[in-house]
Each structure stands twice: as C-alpha cells, then as structure tokens.
Amino acid sequence: MTLGQAMSSEYGPEPVGYRVAAARKMAGLTQHQLAERAHVSHSLVSQVERGTRPASPSFVTSVARALHIAPAHLHGMSVDEVVDQPSAESASIAELRVALDAYDDPRPEGRPLALEVISERLSGVDVELWAERMVAAATTLAPLLHHLYPLSKDSEAARAVLHDAYRMAASISGQLGQYDLAALASERHIGLAESTGDPLRVAVSAWHRSSRHLQHGDHRAGLRLLDRARGQLDATPAGRAMNVQLGLRSAVLAARAGDIREADGWASEARSIVDEFAPPERPYCNIDASSINTVVHWCALPVEQYDAAEAIRRGASAHVADRQRPERVGRHHIDQARAWTLHGNREKALDHLQAARQTSPWRTRRHPQVRETVRTLAATDRRRDDSLARFARWAGIRM
C-alpha cells in the first residue's frame, strides 16, 4: 500500500500530494517537468507528493495551472466530506437557492417589508455570519431577498441593500460548500455595484472578485484589479477602511506571487492607515478594517513562502485575541499550525489546531489547510497519536 492509499483509507479522501502525483502522471510529466512548468522547486513537488510537506495555496494554484485543472480538484473537497451533515443545513440552502433564482419572480410572504425593516434584519444576518451561525443566517436571508427584489427596481437605496444581501448570500453559500451558489451570488453583487449610487461598493465588489484570482493563481491580474479599485476610494472613513481591506488582499496576492517584500509593503500600509486614522472596522458586510486583521495577515504572509521561522517569529510577537472576530483568530491559529508543521514541531502545531477549533469551530472544520496540516502531521510521524486521531474525527476526516 502506498502512502497515499494509507492516508486515504485512514484520513478520508486523498491528500493534495496524492492528487498532484496522480494528475501529473495522467499528464505524462515527471516531477522535474511539473516543477519547471509550475515555477516551483523539484524538492517541493517531491515532498508534497510524499506528504512530508503541506501544500500551500500558492503551490496548489501554480500546479493546477501547470496541469490545466481546477485547484478544487487537487483539494478534493466537497460538502459530502463533512460527516453528519445536519438536515437544517440542506433545508436552508434549498431556500436560499430558490430565493436567488426568484429575482424576476419574487414571492414575498406576508405584508411587504419596508426597506428600513429589511436593512435592520440584514444587520442581524451579518451578526449571525460573524458568529459562524450559517444556517440561521441563510434561513433569515432567503425571505428577505423576495422582499428586496421589487424595491430594487426603482431605488438606488434598495439596490445598495440588495448588494449587501447578495454578498451575504455569497459568503453563506461558500461557507456551506455550495460553490456554484456562491459564484452566482458573487456575480450578482459585482454586476449590481455600479447601480447602487455608492462608488465604494464598486471597490467592495472588486475585493470579492479578487478571490477568484487567488483561487486560480492569477495573482498579478488580481493586483491590477485592486489597483483599479483604489481609484474608487476617497478620504472618508469608509474609504480608508476599504483601502485597508484592499491592501490586505493585495498583500496575500503578492505573497502568493512570490514577492514577500511587496506583500509586507501592502500589509504595512494597511496597518499604518489603521493606526493613524482608526477607520470604521466594518463599514460594509464582510469588510474588516480592524487592527487584529492587519496583524493576522502580517503573521501569515511568510507561510505562503514556506518561511516557517519568520511566521513563528511574527506570531510570537503578536497578541491575537478578539471574541468579536472568531474567524480571524481561528485563521491565525490555522496559519501558525502550518508554520509549526513546517518547522517540525507537531506538538505546537496540534496546540494551534486545537486553539483554532475552540475559537472558530465552523471554519476550522471545513478549512482545506487544516486538512492538509493534519495529513502532513500524520505522514511525517509514524507514531500513533490519539490526539491527532481525535482531531481528525472531529474535523470530519474519516478514520
């Protein structure tokens, strides 16, 4: 039995390295040839295929482009991977899917809701999103869309609220693994942004649109998109907040493009805006211009370049704790777990995985880098570890 087969039987669907090797062989390429096409080192390809080094997002996108396949194929993740899906989740997604499809045939229930009432209820959906209560968020959002569609035909203000609703739908769908629905909702809010009467919403949609560039490895195209979006920004508090968010996304794109100096430059610029102007932390749905978000990004950037020592150094100097931002804190622990895995300290890596679980259980359970980290820990240590096995079971990685 190969390592990939052993990992597949004990830890669920095949790890990224196993899928890379299979796709490479299907394409008739050697490891050296794939490394050359993907602009990565041969040793990195070899280590990822053996499962002794985790595949970073930049590695996955680079290899996927070289092999002419979707990055999602290498992750091998689907919503079916999660154990014991609750029926309420399926029902809420079905309602949201119907609501998104009803833009030209809405069926609002009860008396029509005023725009102010819809806005207030959407604020509640935003709270559910931040608290990682995705089913509750979807259940509340779906009927509101039916009420919003008629209002949005002749009102910029209503279109601005619908813009928020679409972005919430995209976030919820993505977190629930419904990527086709997330793409549909994303297309809707990108197309709607220009007609909201709010130039900053164009920048908001550009930030969301840049997620595709991250997913498909078009890093420089994503950076150009965000540069154009900055032209929509003004010196208002909300404009500065958006500049922070665009800067942090630019930092990630630059890091995955291989330029850590440029990435640090963007992160430092975002941090200086926060320190100097203290812009509103959440001017729009999904936008986070908080100090803690800038710190989390700064600590994570070296991991994109497999620089574990620098990522750990930055993590040790940062205090990342905020009950209002469990996703950000959880993401920090996930990144630190990746760094400690690369550094060869499995105990520290497990500690951070457990911290991510405690802080942000929803996203930790579904995050592809968590799965990759668990599989790498299992592959690089032949000892049977009950704590790792328990974590894998909790994360829905079948034993």
Secondary structure, DSSP 4 states (H G I P E B T S, - for coil): --HHHHHHHHHSSPPHHHHHHHHHHHTT--HHHHHHHHTS-HHHHHHHHHTSSPPPHHHHHHHHHHHTS-HHHHHT--GGGSSS--HHHHHHHHHHHHHHHTTTS----SSPPPHHHHHHHHHHHHHHHHTT-HHHHHHHHHHHHHHHHHHHTS-HHHHHHHHHHHHHHHHHHHHTT-HHHHHHHHHHHHHHGGGGS-HHHHHHHHHHHHHHHHHHT-HHHHHHHHHHHHTT--SSHHHHHHHHHHHHHHHHHHHHTT-HHHHHHHHHHHHHHHHHH---S-SSTT----HHHHHHHHHHGGGGGT-HHHHHHHHHH-----TT-HHHHHHHHHHHHHHHHHHT-HHHHHHHHHHHHHH-HHHHHH-HHHHHHHHHHHHH--S--HHHHHHHHHTT---
